[in-house]
Amino acid sequence: MRFMYNSLVLLVICSSGLALADDEVIGIKQYQQHRSAKQAYERFLYANEMLLKTGNIEVINEAVQDAIRYATNKNENQKALNAIESAMKRLPVNGKDHREAMLAWGKLLTRLHRWDLAKPIFLDAISNNWNNAMLRYSESLIESDRMAESCILECNRIAGLEKYKNYLGKEESLEIFLTLLRMTKNHDSIISVVNDVARRLDDIADKQIFTRIAKAMCFAEDGNPNEAVVVLDEIDALLSKKKEHREYKHIPLYKASILFKQGENYPVAEAAFTEFMKRNEGKNKKIIASALRLARDILIKRQCRNKMDEFASFLIESDWFRDDSMKQDLPVESVASLYDMQQMGLMNSGKGRRGLEICRFVMDNFPGTLAAANCSKTYFHSISSTMAPDKLVEFYQQILDQTDDDTLKAIIYYYLAKISRKNGDTDAALEHIQEALGYINPYMKGIQENLIDMCIDLKSRIEESQTTRD
């Protein structure tokens, strides 16, 4: 997936002071500082270098995740695999750090199509209750396009199957299962999740409530949202008799999520989410987390993004959100993110003026947050036609300097590529596209897939223009 730098750029990278003196001891803060100053491919090289030499366990842990994050092709995955294997020799055997490295090793084996070796690692880790074993197993299923299996695994986890019982939190629900279904459909629009997921859930018949809810969600994602809502209402009526089942508190959320995505009956959708808030009164962090997940789920499918402002605007104008004392309990980033979701919905639904007003509000009131950086990107991109190109590039560079969010960095480099192309500098445009792709994990699904497609399409058009010019 990564497009190679030319030999000159590679020479500069390899001779740019990456090597450290043998007696230089790097702590975790120094490692993070050094990493933040590097671009995507350099981060991969730096992580691998540290894995081959450092004895600092914190640095090893961070470098393990960075090596996975920035490895984007077979060759890089193999290099990361070798580096992690080397680092594991410097970690206490069977300690939590060694186990995390082993799970990362399993993920890389998956990318290298060695599922025969990777799967036993994950299953053994789960049976021995390793931290993050279920998460890494699910990530590997997703990365290897075993999306239906990841959905089934998540449903089994939430249903409380015995072998997964140690991986279930008290407040968890089938929210993530619904997200995975939507990622599955976005990745493969013709797949039937009713056939590939719902019909394979019969083996947890002793957990019939979870199975019925999961199947209703499958109906919705296969294009039958009204049928799904009918089933959810039936289950809700059943659970409302005793109000003891864990899913009683979450069914209105699923109903709201399905209806907001459908975009045909917003009053009923709003009533459903209001009921969810009522059933979870006092759990404000949970409510905002679920609200943001609902909004991000809508974002997954590009064609649905114009519907998101309906939900975000409804919640921002609700009595719950207007309570300033309640908002003091919420993380600042979460509050800012909700406004950010609102502006994205407004911009996608043709309400640009109002969207830009929200952008300015977030930029002024939540400086330093990821939401503010994203709103700055939206704001300056929207008024770019009235700005000198060099001034716009300067603003974009400021955003790059202020955020370490990889997806936002990729978007900014994509815009810089478009500016360079417009200015006739196709070489710079291709370098920006290369950098954008370096910040996108090619194994991720959902929004990242859409962004990769945009970058590859732009790269093709730039290269075509180069060929025509030559």
MIROVO-483371 format. One record per residue (C-alpha): residue number from 1; x, y, z; residue in three letters. Coordinates in Angstrom, 1 decimal. Example, Ala and Ser with C-alpha at 12.3 -4.5 7.8 and 13.67 -1.06 7.14 Angstrom:
// residues 2
R  num      c1      c2      c3  residuo
R    1    12.3    -4.5     7.8      Ala
R    2    13.7    -1.1     7.1      Ser
//
This chain:
// residues 470
R  num      c1      c2      c3  residuo
R    1     0.0     0.0     0.0      Met
R    2     2.9     2.4     0.7      Arg
R    3     4.3     4.0    -2.4      Phe
R    4     8.1     4.1    -2.2      Met
R    5    10.1     7.3    -1.8      Tyr
R    6    12.7     7.9    -4.5      Asn
R    7    16.3     7.0    -3.6      Ser
R    8    17.2    10.5    -2.7      Leu
R    9    14.5    10.8    -0.1      Val
R   10    15.4     7.4     1.3      Leu
R   11    19.0     8.4     1.6      Leu
R   12    18.0    11.6     3.5      Val
R   13    15.8     9.6     5.9      Ile
R   14    18.4     6.9     6.5      Cys
R   15    21.1     9.5     7.2      Ser
R   16    19.0    12.0     9.2      Ser
R   17    20.4    11.2    12.6      Gly
R   18    18.1     8.2    13.3      Leu
R   19    20.9     6.2    14.8      Ala
R   20    21.6     6.7    18.5      Leu
R   21    24.9     6.5    20.3      Ala
R   22    25.2     3.2    22.1      Asp
R   23    25.5     4.8    25.4      Asp
R   24    22.4     7.0    24.9      Glu
R   25    19.5     5.9    27.1      Val
R   26    16.1     6.8    25.8      Ile
R   27    13.2     7.0    28.3      Gly
R   28     9.5     6.9    27.3      Ile
R   29     9.0    10.7    27.2      Lys
R   30    12.1    11.1    25.0      Gln
R   31    10.9     8.4    22.7      Tyr
R   32     7.5    10.1    22.4      Gln
R   33     9.1    13.4    21.7      Gln
R   34    11.4    12.0    19.1      His
R   35     8.5    10.2    17.4      Arg
R   36     6.3    13.3    17.3      Ser
R   37     8.9    15.1    15.2      Ala
R   38     9.0    12.4    12.6      Lys
R   39     6.9    11.6     9.7      Gln
R   40     5.1     8.4     9.2      Ala
R   41     7.7     6.1     7.6      Tyr
R   42    10.4     7.6     9.8      Glu
R   43     8.3     6.6    12.8      Arg
R   44     8.3     3.0    11.6      Phe
R   45    12.0     3.0    11.2      Leu
R   46    12.5     4.6    14.6      Tyr
R   47    10.2     2.1    16.4      Ala
R   48    12.1    -0.8    14.8      Asn
R   49    15.4     0.6    15.7      Glu
R   50    14.4     0.9    19.4      Met
R   51    13.0    -2.6    19.4      Leu
R   52    16.3    -3.9    18.3      Leu
R   53    18.4    -2.1    20.9      Lys
R   54    16.6    -0.7    23.9      Thr
R   55    16.2    -2.4    27.3      Gly
R   56    13.6     0.2    28.5      Asn
R   57    10.3    -1.8    28.9      Ile
R   58     8.1     1.3    28.6      Glu
R   59     9.8     2.2    25.3      Val
R   60     9.5    -1.4    24.0      Ile
R   61     5.8    -1.4    24.7      Asn
R   62     5.3     1.9    22.9      Glu
R   63     7.6     0.9    20.0      Ala
R   64     5.7    -2.5    19.6      Val
R   65     2.5    -0.6    19.0      Gln
R   66     4.2     1.9    16.7      Asp
R   67     5.8    -0.8    14.6      Ala
R   68     2.4    -2.4    14.1      Ile
R   69     0.7     1.0    13.4      Arg
R   70     3.2     2.2    10.8      Tyr
R   71     3.9    -1.1     9.0      Ala
R   72     1.9    -0.9     5.8      Thr
R   73     3.2    -3.7     3.5      Asn
R   74     4.5    -7.2     3.6      Lys
R   75     8.2    -6.2     3.8      Asn
R   76     7.6    -3.8     6.7      Glu
R   77     5.4    -6.3     8.5      Asn
R   78     8.2    -8.9     8.3      Gln
R   79    10.7    -6.3     9.6      Lys
R   80     8.4    -5.4    12.5      Ala
R   81     7.9    -9.1    13.3      Leu
R   82    11.6    -9.7    13.5      Asn
R   83    12.2    -6.6    15.6      Ala
R   84     9.4    -7.5    18.1      Ile
R   85    10.8   -11.1    18.3      Glu
R   86    14.2    -9.6    19.2      Ser
R   87    12.7    -7.3    21.8      Ala
R   88    10.8   -10.1    23.4      Met
R   89    14.1   -11.6    24.5      Lys
R   90    14.6    -8.6    26.7      Arg
R   91    11.2    -8.8    28.4      Leu
R   92    10.4   -10.9    31.5      Pro
R   93     8.9   -14.2    30.2      Val
R   94     5.2   -14.5    30.8      Asn
R   95     5.1   -11.0    32.2      Gly
R   96     2.3    -8.6    30.9      Lys
R   97     4.8    -6.8    28.6      Asp
R   98     6.0   -10.0    27.1      His
R   99     2.4   -11.1    26.6      Arg
R  100     1.4    -7.8    24.9      Glu
R  101     4.4    -8.3    22.5      Ala
R  102     3.3   -11.8    21.8      Met
R  103    -0.2   -10.6    20.9      Leu
R  104     1.4    -8.0    18.6      Ala
R  105     3.5   -10.8    17.1      Trp
R  106     0.2   -12.7    16.4      Gly
R  107    -1.2    -9.6    14.6      Lys
R  108     1.8    -9.4    12.3      Leu
R  109     1.6   -13.1    11.5      Leu
R  110    -2.0   -12.5    10.5      Thr
R  111    -1.0    -9.7     8.1      Arg
R  112     1.6   -12.1     6.7      Leu
R  113    -1.2   -14.6     6.0      His
R  114     0.0   -17.0     8.7      Arg
R  115    -3.3   -17.5    10.3      Trp
R  116    -2.4   -21.1    11.1      Asp
R  117     0.2   -19.8    13.5      Leu
R  118    -1.6   -16.6    14.7      Ala
R  119    -5.0   -18.1    15.7      Lys
R  120    -3.5   -20.5    18.3      Pro
R  121    -1.7   -17.7    19.9      Ile
R  122    -4.9   -15.7    20.4      Phe
R  123    -7.0   -18.6    21.5      Leu
R  124    -4.3   -19.7    24.1      Asp
R  125    -4.0   -16.1    25.3      Ala
R  126    -7.8   -15.9    25.8      Ile
R  127    -8.0   -19.2    27.6      Ser
R  128    -5.3   -17.9    30.0      Asn
R  129    -7.0   -14.6    30.4      Asn
R  130    -4.3   -12.3    29.1      Trp
R  131    -5.1    -8.6    29.1      Asn
R  132    -6.1    -7.3    25.7      Asn
R  133    -6.2   -10.9    24.2      Ala
R  134    -9.8   -10.5    23.0      Met
R  135    -9.1    -7.0    21.6      Leu
R  136    -6.0    -8.1    19.7      Arg
R  137    -7.9   -11.2    18.4      Tyr
R  138   -10.8    -9.1    17.2      Ser
R  139    -8.4    -6.6    15.6      Glu
R  140    -6.6    -9.4    13.7      Ser
R  141    -9.9   -10.8    12.5      Leu
R  142   -10.8    -7.3    11.1      Ile
R  143    -7.4    -6.7     9.5      Glu
R  144    -7.6   -10.1     7.7      Ser
R  145   -11.1    -9.3     6.4      Asp
R  146   -12.7   -11.9     8.6      Arg
R  147   -15.4    -9.4     9.5      Met
R  148   -18.3   -11.7    10.0      Ala
R  149   -16.1   -13.7    12.5      Glu
R  150   -15.3   -10.5    14.4      Ser
R  151   -19.0    -9.7    14.7      Cys
R  152   -19.8   -13.2    16.0      Ile
R  153   -16.9   -13.0    18.5      Leu
R  154   -18.2    -9.7    19.8      Glu
R  155   -21.7   -11.0    20.2      Cys
R  156   -20.4   -14.1    22.1      Asn
R  157   -18.3   -11.8    24.4      Arg
R  158   -21.2    -9.6    25.3      Ile
R  159   -23.5   -12.6    25.7      Ala
R  160   -21.2   -13.8    28.4      Gly
R  161   -20.1   -17.1    27.1      Leu
R  162   -18.1   -18.9    29.7      Glu
R  163   -14.7   -18.8    27.8      Lys
R  164   -15.0   -15.1    27.4      Tyr
R  165   -16.5   -14.2    30.8      Lys
R  166   -13.4   -12.4    32.0      Asn
R  167   -13.5   -10.0    29.1      Tyr
R  168   -16.9    -8.5    29.8      Leu
R  169   -17.4    -5.2    31.6      Gly
R  170   -20.5    -4.5    33.7      Lys
R  171   -21.6    -1.6    31.5      Glu
R  172   -20.9    -3.1    28.2      Glu
R  173   -23.6    -3.9    25.6      Ser
R  174   -24.0    -4.8    21.9      Leu
R  175   -23.0    -1.3    20.8      Glu
R  176   -19.6    -2.4    19.4      Ile
R  177   -21.3    -5.3    17.7      Phe
R  178   -23.5    -2.8    15.8      Leu
R  179   -20.4    -0.8    14.9      Thr
R  180   -18.7    -3.9    13.5      Leu
R  181   -21.8    -4.8    11.5      Leu
R  182   -21.7    -1.4     9.9      Arg
R  183   -18.0    -1.7     9.2      Met
R  184   -18.6    -5.1     7.6      Thr
R  185   -21.3    -3.7     5.3      Lys
R  186   -19.1    -0.7     4.4      Asn
R  187   -16.2    -3.0     3.6      His
R  188   -18.4    -5.3     1.5      Asp
R  189   -21.7    -3.7     0.5      Ser
R  190   -23.1    -6.9    -1.1      Ile
R  191   -22.5    -9.2     2.0      Ile
R  192   -25.6   -10.4     3.8      Ser
R  193   -25.0   -10.1     7.5      Val
R  194   -28.2   -12.0     8.1      Val
R  195   -26.7   -15.0     6.3      Asn
R  196   -23.1   -14.6     7.4      Asp
R  197   -23.6   -13.4    11.0      Val
R  198   -27.2   -13.8    12.2      Ala
R  199   -27.6   -17.4    11.1      Arg
R  200   -24.4   -18.4    12.8      Arg
R  201   -25.5   -17.1    16.2      Leu
R  202   -27.7   -20.2    16.9      Asp
R  203   -24.9   -21.8    18.9      Asp
R  204   -25.5   -19.3    21.7      Ile
R  205   -29.2   -20.2    22.0      Ala
R  206   -28.9   -20.2    25.8      Asp
R  207   -28.4   -16.4    25.5      Lys
R  208   -31.6   -15.8    23.4      Gln
R  209   -32.1   -12.2    24.3      Ile
R  210   -28.6   -11.2    23.0      Phe
R  211   -29.1   -13.4    19.9      Thr
R  212   -32.5   -11.8    19.1      Arg
R  213   -31.1    -8.3    19.5      Ile
R  214   -28.1    -9.1    17.4      Ala
R  215   -30.3   -10.6    14.6      Lys
R  216   -32.5    -7.5    14.7      Ala
R  217   -29.4    -5.4    14.1      Met
R  218   -28.5    -7.6    11.2      Cys
R  219   -31.9    -7.0     9.6      Phe
R  220   -31.3    -3.2     9.9      Ala
R  221   -27.9    -3.4     8.2      Glu
R  222   -29.2    -5.6     5.4      Asp
R  223   -31.7    -2.9     4.5      Gly
R  224   -34.7    -3.7     6.8      Asn
R  225   -34.6    -1.1     9.6      Pro
R  226   -38.3    -1.1    10.2      Asn
R  227   -38.3    -4.8    10.7      Glu
R  228   -35.4    -4.4    13.1      Ala
R  229   -37.3    -1.7    15.1      Val
R  230   -40.4    -4.0    15.4      Val
R  231   -38.2    -6.8    16.9      Val
R  232   -36.4    -4.4    19.3      Leu
R  233   -39.8    -3.0    20.5      Asp
R  234   -41.0    -6.6    21.2      Glu
R  235   -37.8    -7.4    23.2      Ile
R  236   -38.1    -4.1    25.0      Asp
R  237   -41.6    -4.8    26.1      Ala
R  238   -40.5    -8.2    27.4      Leu
R  239   -37.5    -6.8    29.3      Leu
R  240   -39.5    -3.9    30.7      Ser
R  241   -41.5    -6.2    32.8      Lys
R  242   -38.7    -6.8    35.3      Lys
R  243   -36.0    -4.3    34.1      Lys
R  244   -33.3    -6.6    35.3      Glu
R  245   -31.6    -7.7    32.0      His
R  246   -28.5    -5.7    31.2      Arg
R  247   -29.7    -5.0    27.7      Glu
R  248   -32.9    -3.3    29.0      Tyr
R  249   -30.8    -0.1    29.4      Lys
R  250   -29.5    -0.2    25.9      His
R  251   -32.3    -1.2    23.6      Ile
R  252   -33.5     2.4    23.1      Pro
R  253   -30.0     3.3    22.1      Leu
R  254   -29.9     0.6    19.3      Tyr
R  255   -33.3     1.8    18.1      Lys
R  256   -32.2     5.4    18.0      Ala
R  257   -29.0     4.5    16.2      Ser
R  258   -30.9     2.6    13.5      Ile
R  259   -33.5     5.3    13.0      Leu
R  260   -31.0     8.2    12.9      Phe
R  261   -29.1     6.3    10.3      Lys
R  262   -32.3     5.6     8.3      Gln
R  263   -33.1     9.3     8.5      Gly
R  264   -36.9     9.1     8.0      Glu
R  265   -38.4     9.4    11.4      Asn
R  266   -36.3    11.8    13.5      Tyr
R  267   -39.0    12.4    16.3      Pro
R  268   -39.1     8.7    17.1      Val
R  269   -35.3     8.4    16.9      Ala
R  270   -35.0    11.4    19.4      Glu
R  271   -37.6     9.8    21.7      Ala
R  272   -35.6     6.6    21.7      Ala
R  273   -32.4     8.3    22.6      Phe
R  274   -34.1    10.3    25.3      Thr
R  275   -35.4     7.1    26.8      Glu
R  276   -31.8     5.7    26.7      Phe
R  277   -30.7     8.7    28.7      Met
R  278   -33.5     8.3    31.2      Lys
R  279   -32.6     4.6    31.8      Arg
R  280   -29.0     5.6    32.3      Asn
R  281   -29.6     8.7    34.4      Glu
R  282   -26.6     9.9    36.3      Gly
R  283   -24.2     7.9    34.0      Lys
R  284   -23.2    11.0    32.0      Asn
R  285   -19.8     9.7    30.8      Lys
R  286   -21.6     6.6    29.5      Lys
R  287   -24.2     8.6    27.7      Ile
R  288   -21.7    10.9    26.0      Ile
R  289   -19.6     7.9    25.0      Ala
R  290   -22.6     6.2    23.4      Ser
R  291   -23.7     9.4    21.7      Ala
R  292   -20.3     9.8    20.1      Leu
R  293   -20.2     6.2    19.0      Arg
R  294   -23.7     6.6    17.4      Leu
R  295   -22.5     9.7    15.6      Ala
R  296   -19.2     8.0    14.4      Arg
R  297   -21.2     5.0    13.2      Asp
R  298   -23.2     7.3    10.9      Ile
R  299   -19.8     8.7     9.7      Leu
R  300   -18.7     5.2     8.6      Ile
R  301   -20.8     5.3     5.4      Lys
R  302   -20.1     8.4     3.4      Arg
R  303   -23.6     8.5     2.0      Gln
R  304   -25.1     8.8     5.5      Cys
R  305   -23.0    11.7     6.7      Arg
R  306   -25.5    14.3     5.8      Asn
R  307   -27.8    12.8     8.5      Lys
R  308   -25.5    13.3    11.4      Met
R  309   -26.3    16.9    12.2      Asp
R  310   -29.9    15.8    13.1      Glu
R  311   -28.6    13.7    15.9      Phe
R  312   -25.8    16.0    17.1      Ala
R  313   -28.1    19.1    17.0      Ser
R  314   -30.8    17.2    18.9      Phe
R  315   -28.5    16.2    21.7      Leu
R  316   -26.7    19.6    22.0      Ile
R  317   -30.1    21.3    22.3      Glu
R  318   -31.4    18.7    24.8      Ser
R  319   -32.1    19.5    28.5      Asp
R  320   -29.5    17.0    29.4      Trp
R  321   -26.7    18.7    27.5      Phe
R  322   -27.8    22.2    28.5      Arg
R  323   -27.2    21.4    32.1      Asp
R  324   -23.9    23.1    32.8      Asp
R  325   -23.4    21.3    36.1      Ser
R  326   -23.7    18.0    34.2      Met
R  327   -21.2    19.0    31.6      Lys
R  328   -18.6    19.5    34.3      Gln
R  329   -18.6    15.7    34.7      Asp
R  330   -17.7    15.1    31.1      Leu
R  331   -14.3    15.1    29.5      Pro
R  332   -13.6    18.3    27.6      Val
R  333   -12.6    16.4    24.5      Glu
R  334   -15.9    14.6    24.5      Ser
R  335   -17.9    17.8    24.7      Val
R  336   -15.8    19.3    21.9      Ala
R  337   -16.2    16.2    19.8      Ser
R  338   -20.0    16.4    19.9      Leu
R  339   -19.9    19.9    18.5      Tyr
R  340   -17.3    18.6    16.0      Asp
R  341   -19.8    15.9    14.9      Met
R  342   -22.5    18.5    14.5      Gln
R  343   -20.4    20.7    12.2      Gln
R  344   -19.4    17.6    10.1      Met
R  345   -23.1    16.8     9.7      Gly
R  346   -24.0    20.4     8.9      Leu
R  347   -21.2    20.7     6.3      Met
R  348   -22.3    17.4     4.6      Asn
R  349   -26.0    18.4     4.5      Ser
R  350   -25.4    21.7     2.7      Gly
R  351   -25.6    23.9     5.8      Lys
R  352   -22.1    25.3     5.4      Gly
R  353   -22.7    28.7     7.0      Arg
R  354   -24.0    27.2    10.2      Arg
R  355   -21.3    24.6    10.1      Gly
R  356   -18.5    27.2     9.9      Leu
R  357   -20.1    29.0    12.9      Glu
R  358   -19.8    25.8    14.9      Ile
R  359   -16.2    25.4    13.8      Cys
R  360   -15.3    28.9    15.0      Arg
R  361   -17.1    28.1    18.3      Phe
R  362   -15.0    24.9    18.9      Val
R  363   -11.8    26.6    17.8      Met
R  364   -12.4    29.5    20.3      Asp
R  365   -13.7    27.5    23.2      Asn
R  366   -11.9    24.2    23.0      Phe
R  367    -8.3    25.0    21.9      Pro
R  368    -5.8    22.2    22.0      Gly
R  369    -8.4    19.5    21.4      Thr
R  370    -8.6    17.1    18.5      Leu
R  371   -12.0    18.5    17.7      Ala
R  372   -10.6    22.0    17.5      Ala
R  373    -7.9    20.9    15.1      Ala
R  374   -10.5    19.1    12.9      Asn
R  375   -12.7    22.2    13.0      Cys
R  376    -9.7    24.3    12.0      Ser
R  377    -9.2    22.0     9.0      Lys
R  378   -12.8    22.3     8.0      Thr
R  379   -12.9    26.0     8.5      Tyr
R  380    -9.8    26.8     6.5      Phe
R  381   -10.6    24.3     3.7      His
R  382   -14.1    25.9     3.3      Ser
R  383   -12.7    29.4     2.9      Ile
R  384    -9.6    28.3     0.9      Ser
R  385   -10.9    30.0    -2.3      Ser
R  386   -10.6    33.4    -0.6      Thr
R  387    -7.1    32.8     0.8      Met
R  388    -3.7    32.9    -0.8      Ala
R  389    -2.3    29.3    -1.3      Pro
R  390     0.8    30.0     0.7      Asp
R  391    -1.3    31.3     3.6      Lys
R  392    -3.6    28.2     3.5      Leu
R  393    -0.5    26.0     3.5      Val
R  394     0.7    27.8     6.6      Glu
R  395    -2.5    27.2     8.4      Phe
R  396    -2.5    23.5     7.5      Tyr
R  397     1.1    23.2     8.7      Gln
R  398     0.0    24.7    12.0      Gln
R  399    -2.7    22.0    12.4      Ile
R  400    -0.1    19.3    11.6      Leu
R  401     2.1    20.8    14.4      Asp
R  402    -0.7    20.9    16.9      Gln
R  403    -2.2    17.4    16.5      Thr
R  404    -0.8    13.9    16.6      Asp
R  405    -3.9    12.2    15.4      Asp
R  406    -3.0    10.1    12.4      Asp
R  407    -6.3    10.3    10.6      Thr
R  408    -6.3    14.1    10.8      Leu
R  409    -2.7    14.3     9.6      Lys
R  410    -3.6    12.1     6.6      Ala
R  411    -6.5    14.4     5.7      Ile
R  412    -4.3    17.5     5.9      Ile
R  413    -1.6    15.9     3.7      Tyr
R  414    -4.4    15.0     1.2      Tyr
R  415    -5.4    18.7     1.1      Tyr
R  416    -1.8    19.8     0.7      Leu
R  417    -1.5    17.3    -2.2      Ala
R  418    -4.5    19.0    -3.9      Lys
R  419    -3.0    22.4    -3.4      Ile
R  420     0.4    21.3    -4.9      Ser
R  421    -1.3    19.7    -7.8      Arg
R  422    -3.3    22.9    -8.4      Lys
R  423    -0.1    24.9    -8.3      Asn
R  424     1.4    22.5   -10.9      Gly
R  425     3.9    20.9    -8.6      Asp
R  426     3.1    17.3    -9.1      Thr
R  427     6.2    16.0    -7.4      Asp
R  428     5.3    17.7    -4.2      Ala
R  429     1.7    16.5    -4.6      Ala
R  430     2.8    12.9    -4.9      Leu
R  431     5.1    13.3    -1.8      Glu
R  432     2.1    14.6     0.2      His
R  433    -0.1    11.7    -0.9      Ile
R  434     2.7     9.3     0.1      Gln
R  435     2.8    10.9     3.5      Glu
R  436    -1.0    10.8     3.8      Ala
R  437    -1.0     7.1     3.0      Leu
R  438     1.7     6.6     5.6      Gly
R  439    -0.6     7.8     8.3      Tyr
R  440    -3.5     5.6     7.3      Ile
R  441    -3.5     2.1     8.7      Asn
R  442    -4.3     0.1     5.5      Pro
R  443    -5.7    -2.7     7.6      Tyr
R  444    -8.4    -0.6     9.3      Met
R  445   -12.0    -0.6     8.1      Lys
R  446   -14.6     2.2     8.0      Gly
R  447   -13.5     5.8     7.6      Ile
R  448    -9.9     4.9     6.9      Gln
R  449   -10.9     2.8     3.9      Glu
R  450   -12.7     5.7     2.4      Asn
R  451    -9.7     7.9     3.0      Leu
R  452    -7.4     5.4     1.3      Ile
R  453    -9.7     5.3    -1.7      Asp
R  454    -9.6     9.1    -1.9      Met
R  455    -5.8     9.3    -1.7      Cys
R  456    -5.3     6.5    -4.3      Ile
R  457    -7.8     8.2    -6.7      Asp
R  458    -5.9    11.5    -6.3      Leu
R  459    -2.6     9.8    -6.8      Lys
R  460    -3.8     8.2   -10.0      Ser
R  461    -5.1    11.5   -11.4      Arg
R  462    -1.8    13.2   -10.6      Ile
R  463     0.3    10.4   -12.2      Glu
R  464    -2.1    10.5   -15.3      Glu
R  465    -1.5    14.3   -15.6      Ser
R  466     2.3    13.7   -15.4      Gln
R  467     2.1    11.1   -18.2      Thr
R  468     0.0    13.4   -20.4      Thr
R  469     2.4    16.3   -19.8      Arg
R  470     5.4    14.2   -20.6      Asp
//
